[in-house]
Amino acid sequence: MSDVPRPALRARPTTPNPSGDMIRSIDIRDQLSLEDYAASSHLSQFVDELREAARTLTPALAGRKVWMVNSTAEGGGVAEMMPKMVAMLRELGVDTEWVVMGSDEPRFFELTKRLHNLIHGAGDPAISDDDRAVYDSVSRAAADMLRQRVGREGIVVIHDPQPMGMGKLLAEEVGVPSIWRSHIGLDQDTPETRAAWSFLEPYAEHYQRAVFSVPDYVPPFFRDRAEIVPPAIDPLSDKNKPLALRHIAGILLGAGLDSSPHPVLMPPFEAPALRLQHDGLFAPANQPEGLGLLFRPIVLQVSRWDRLKGFAPLLRGFARLKEQRAARVKGCSEMHGRRLDLVRLVLAGPDPASIQDDPEGQEVFAEVCSLWRELSPELQQDIAVLVLPMGSRQANALMVNVLQQCSTIVVQNSLREGFGLTATEAMWKGCPVLATHAVGLREQIRDGIEGRLLQSAEDPDEIAARLDEMLEDAHGREIWGRNARRRVADNYLVFSQVRRWIEILHGCV
């Protein structure tokens, strides 16, 4: 066990592109066709509606090429949704390319992470002239590189603040229609949000459209050209597809998430999930014993290691639930007492060093690990901190899938949340979700209908009480899970997202 490296404590690479290129095309392979989706009876209606919309609108896009630009190909909801969206647009006749903008200037990604936090209402609102100079310099270099490939017949879609300055230059100097897609936001006007939007406003002038996840996120200078497109999930992706029980068991064992005395068909994954151990190092997650994912009540949060995801108060809240077990079972059934004895919390996320545009991730991950080390040995046994390897996108997605399918409750304890696709994924699997009143989450989950909402993401006592209530109410969990799946089917599948994008692209030509 001691020879297993501690993830996320090595130096973060300074460029998101291993090749050093500022603009890197992402190859998209092995995507399902629309026929594959239409073959599923519960999805065929959505495919028919998408095809009908495309037949009407895509002829106007003939001869155009759409350039989707973001800052990382790995980790986070944007990078996850891009392959399927691009593949579907191509199949429907829209020539589309996905490129990632990189930089060897670490201050650029430190600044854009600060902007991300400020848009969520967190962080120091002071932004210096030097910060803008760094942003403009990287934007200029990236724009000069991409303009060699983007002709006047192109359409540029810029995702989030990182490439926004580059998109402004392309729109201004090449004359291509440009769209800015923001995946983040806050429904409050604060000194932090004003600082971020003031910084970004000079780059907004040349964008024809701006796309936001919810109306509350639109800043004043974009209100006259804003479109609303909720994020969406791919229902047959490795992360979301239905799995037979034997496949779930095989993935759990292959990924090192659990152990069994019985042989299984699936070979071990090249890189297992790792679990924080009593000695402070990491070992495969089935050490020193299996997590019992198929047998115990499981509370799960899986997210990037981000301070705004509320990992620390969730850990404290679950610890309080276990510590107060004796008081909570008074007047309750013997079965509920057994649930509280057996329930475990799983906090899972990627190796922070593998997420190229998130320099804060290692620091937050270290804080979570430090909190875990302060727990008693008994609580450490019931709270698992997992690192999911990112070397194989498919393996990582399958790990998340089985963790969600094995969970009794999925939590998204975000202090701020642009949307929260991890909640959407769990809802699609029929799992009840405990979330917060962060805008992106309350857009999806209505309290008492698709799950429960916390008043405060930072109150361990409320978190403990709500988990206790949800664990005790087996019938309620069944109803919330059923309602949650229906809500995703009606609103948050990739078919409706792609249809909206075709409508927006059509409106730009």
N, C-alpha and C positions, 0 to 999 in steps of 0.2 A: 504493500500500500504506500509506503514512503516514497517509492520511485515515481508515483503519479504526480505530474506537475500541478501546481496551484494555478488554475486558469485565471485570467483577467488581471494578473499582477505583473505580467510582462509589459514591456513598453508598447504603447499603441503605435501602429504604423502611421506615418505622417501623410501618406497619400492613399486615397481610396482605390487607386488604380495600380496594381502591382507592376504593370508595364511602364508606369511613369507618364502615360498619356493623359492629357487633360480631358480629352473627349474619347470615350471608349464605347463602341457599339456592343450591345448585349445580345448574344445569340439565344434565340428562343426555340427550344426543341420539345418534342414529345408532348405537345398539347392535344387534348381531345378535340374532335371536330364537333360541329353543331349536331351532326347526325348521332354522335355518341350520346349527347344530352337528350336529343329527341327520342332515343330508344328507351329512356326512363319515363314511364308513364306520368310520374308526378312532375316532370320537367318539360314535357312536350309542348304544353300550352305556351310556356314562356318562350320557347324557341320559335314557335310559329309567329308570335307577336313581334319578336325581334326581326325575323326575316321580312315580314310585311313592311315594317318601318324602313328597313334598309333598301328594299326595292323602290321605295318612293324617293328616298333622300340621297343615296350614294351616287347616282349618276352625276350630280352636280360636283362631286369630288374627283371625278375622273381626271387624271393627269396631275393631281396634287399629291404631295407626300407629307404625311404628318410626322413630326419629330417630337417624341415624348422625351423630356429631359428631366432627370432628377440627380441626386448626389450619391446614391449608393445602390448597388445591385443585391445587397444582402441585408437582411434584418429590417424589421419594421413593416407596417402595413402597406406603405407605398410600393416598396420593392416586391412585396408578395403579390399584390394585385396586378402589377404591371404585365407580367407574362401572359396571363389569360386575357386581359383587356386588349393587348396588342394583337394576340393571335386571333381573337374574334373579329377585330376590326379588319385584319387582313383577309380572313375568310369571307367577310361580307363585302369585299371589294375596295377597302380603304387601304392604300399603301401606307404602311406605318413602320417607323423605326424607333427603337428604344436606345437612347444613349445616356451614359452616366458622366457627369462632370466631376473631375478630380482636381486636386491641387497638391503641390508639395509644400504649401505654406500652412503650417499648423495653426497660425493665428486666424486664418480664414474660418476653419471649422469651429474653433473656439468661439469666434464671434457669432457664427450662425447658430450654434447651440444656445448662446445667450439670447439671441433674437427669438429662438423657439420658446425658451422659458419666459421671456418678456411677453410674448403674445399670449402665453398662458397665465400672465399676471404674476410671475415670480422673477426674482433676481434684481440686480442693481441696474436702474434705468440709465445710468450715465454711459453714454456712447461717445467716444472721442473722435476727433478729426483723423487721428491715426487709424482708428477702426474703419472709418469710411474709406480711407486711402487703401487699406489692405483689401477691402471688399471690391473697390473699383478696379484695382490692379488685377486681381484674380478674374473678375468678370470680363475685363478687356482681353486678357490672354485667352480665356475660354471662348469668347465670342469670335476672336480672330481665327481660332482653330475650327470652330463649327461652321463659320460662314463659308469656308472652302467647300463645304458639302451641301449646304442649304441654298437652293436656288430661289428665285422669286416666286416660283410656283409652290413652295413649301408652306406648311403651317406649323408653327412652333408652339408646343404646349409645355410650359415650364411648371414644375411641381415644387412648391414650397420656397422659402426665402433663399436657399443656397444659390440657385442659378437665376434668380430674378433679375439681377443686374445684367447678366449675359443676354437674357431674352429681350430686355429693353434695348440693348445695343443692336441686336439683330433686327428687331422691328424698325428701329430708327434708321439704320444704315442700309439694310438690304430691302426693307419694305415688305417683309413677309407678315401675314396676319399672325398675331401672337395672342395666346391665351395663358393667363396665370391661374394655376390650380393650387389653392391653399387647403391643406388637410388639417389645419390647426386653428384654434381661436378661443376666445373667451367672451362670455355674454356680459362683461362688465367693462366700463371705461375707468382705467386706473392709471396712475403715473407710469407703471410698467408697460401696459399696452400702448399708451400714447407714445412712449419713447420708441417702441418697436415700429409702430405704424408711421411715425414721423420719419424714422430712418428709411423705411421702404417706400414712402410716398413718391419721392422723386423718380423712382424706377417704374411707376405705375402708368404714367401718361400714355405710353404707346401701346398698351395692351387693349385689344378690342373687347375682350371679355375677361371676367374673373369668375372662377368657379369655387364655391364654398360648400362645406358639408351641411351646414344649417344656416338659416337666415340670420341668427343672432351674431354670427361671426363676421359679417360684412362691414368693413370700415367705411366711413363716410365717402371717401374719394373713389370708391368702387361701386357705390349703390346704384348708379345709373347704368351699369353694364354687368351686373352680377347675375349669375346663374346658380341654382342649388342642385347639387348632385350628391346624394349620400354615398359613402363608400359601400362596397359590396364584396361578397365572398363567392368563390367558385364552389358549387355544391358537390362536385365530383373530384376536386383536387385531393392530393394525398392528405392534406390537413383536414378535409371535411367529408370525404367519402365514407359511406357506411362500411363497417367492417364486421365480419362474422366473429363470434367469440373466439374461435380457434386462431383467427388472424390477430386479434387483439392480444391473446396470450403469447403468440409467437413473437410479436413486436416487442412486448414487454420484456421477454426473455432475451431476445436478440439485442435489444438496446441496453441491456444491463439494468433495467428498471425494476426487475423482480427476478426471483430464482425459483427453480422447481427441480425435484428429483427425477422428473420424467424427461425423456429425450423429446426434442421438437424438430420439425422439419427446417425451420428458418435458421440459417447460420448466424453467428454473432455479427453485429454491425462492426464496420471497420473502426468506428470510434464510439464508445459507449457513453451514455449519460453519466455524469460525475456528481457525487454527493459529498457535501462537507462532512468531515469526520471529526471525532472527538479530539484528535491530535492537531487539528487545524489544517490538515492536508485534504486532498480530494482523492476519492477512489470510485470505482464503478458504483452506481446507485444501489445495487443489491448488496452492498457491504455496509456494516457488518452483518446485516440480514436484509431480506426482501422488505419492500415497503408495504406489502399486503394490499396492493391497489385493487385487486379483484375481490377482496374479502372484507375490507374495512370501509367505514364511512370516510370519504376523502374530501377535504376542502382544498381547492386549488386556486392559485393565482399564477398565471404565466404571462410575462410581459418583458419588455426591455428593462434593464436595470436603470431606472430613471427615478429621481426623487419625487417627481409628480405622480408616480404610480402608487405611492402609499404603502410600500412594502413594510416599512418599519412599524407604523401603527397597526397594520394587519397582524404582524408577528406578535406584537404586544397584546392585541385583542384576543388572539387565539390562546396565547399563554394564560391570559386572565380567565378565559373560559375553562381551561383545564384546571387551573388552580382553584376555581370556585365550584368545582364539580359537586362537592358535597352539599353546598347550599342550593344549587340549582335543581338537584334531583328530588328535593323534598316535595311531596305531593304529586310527583310525576310517576310514570310507569317504570317498571323494572327495565323494559326495553330501552327507554330513553337513557336511563343510567348506563346501560351497556353501550349505547351509542357514544356517550361522552367519554367512556373509558377507552373505546377503540378508535375514535376519530383521530385522523392525522391531518396536518397541514403540509401542503407541498408548495414551495415557492420556487418557481422555475423560470429560467431566462437563458439567453444566449451567452456565450463567452463574450464579455464586453469588448475585449480586444479585437474581436472579429467584426464589430459594427463600425464601419469606417467614419461615419459622420457624427459619432457620439463620444467625444473625449471625456464626458462626465461619467460615463457608465462604469468605469473601473472604480471610481471613488465611491459611487453609490453601492456597488456590489460589495466593496470592502466594508462599508458601514453595516450592511445587512449581515455579513459574516461575523462582524464584531458583536452585534446584538445577539446572534445565535450562540456565540461562545460564552456569553454571560449567563445563559440559561442553565438550570439544573440538568444533570444527566438524564433525568426522567423526561423533562420537556424536550431536550435535544433529540431524544428517541422518537418523539411524536411530531417533530417539526423538521422537515427535510428541505435543505437548500440545494437545489439542483442546477447544474450547468448543462445545457443541451448543446452538443457540438454543432458547428455550422459548416463543416467541411462538405457535407452532402445535404443539399437542400431537401431532397426527398426523405432522407433519414430523419432530419430535423422535423419535417412536417408530420411524418408518421408518429414520432414521439409525442408531439403536441396533440395529435388526434387521439391517441390511446389514453393519454393523461386526462383529456377532457371527457372522453367516453367513460372512463372509470370513476369520474368524480361525482360525488353526491351534491356538492354545491361548487360552482365556479364563482370566484370573487374577482371583481375589478374595482379596487379600492383607490381609484385615481382622485387626486386632489384637483387636477385639471385633465380633461380628455377631449382631444379633437373630435373623435368619434368612438373608438374602442372596438376594433374588429375582433379582439379576443373574446369580448362579450358576444358579438354576433355569431362567432363560430360555435360557442357553447350553446347559444340559443337554438341554432340550427340542429344541434345534436339532441335537443329536447332536455337540456340540463338547466335547472333553475339557477339564476344568477343573482348574487348579492352585489349591488353596485352603489355608486354614489350619485349625488345630484349634479355632478359635472355634466355640462350641456350635452356632449356627445352621447353620454350614457342614458340620460333621461329622455333623449329623443327616441331611443330604442325600447327602453324598459319602463313600463308604467307600473308604479308601485302597487303590489298586490295582484297584478294581472300576469305579467311575464316574469316576475321575480320580486325582489324587495330592493328598496333604496334607502341608503343611510343618509341621515341629516348631516353628519360630519364624518369625513374620511379620517380625521385625526383623533377620534375619541375611542380609545380601546374598550371602554365600558360599553358603549353603544354597539361596537363591532361584536363583542362577546355576546351581548343580549340578542342581537339579531341572528347570529349564527345559532345560538341555542334554540330560538324560536323556529328557525327553518329546519334544523335537524329534527326537532320534535314533531314537526307537522309533515308526515310522510304523504298524506293525501294532498296537502297544499303544494308540495314539491312536484307531484305528478301533474297537477293542473297548470302550474306555472311553466313547467317544461313543455307541455303540449301547446299552450298559448304562445310561448316563445318561438317555437318552430314555425307556427303559422305566421307570426309577424315577420320573421325573416323571409319566408316564402313570398309574402305579399310586397315586401319593400326593399330587401337588401341582398338580392341575388344579382350576379354579374350581368344577367340579361337586361335588366332595367337600367343598369349603369351604362352599358354599351349603347343602348338605344338613346339615352340622353346625350351621350357624347357625339353620336352621329348627328343628332339634332343641332347641337352647338356648333360642330364643325361646319355643317351645312349653312348655318347662319353667318359664318365668317367669310364666305366666298360669294 
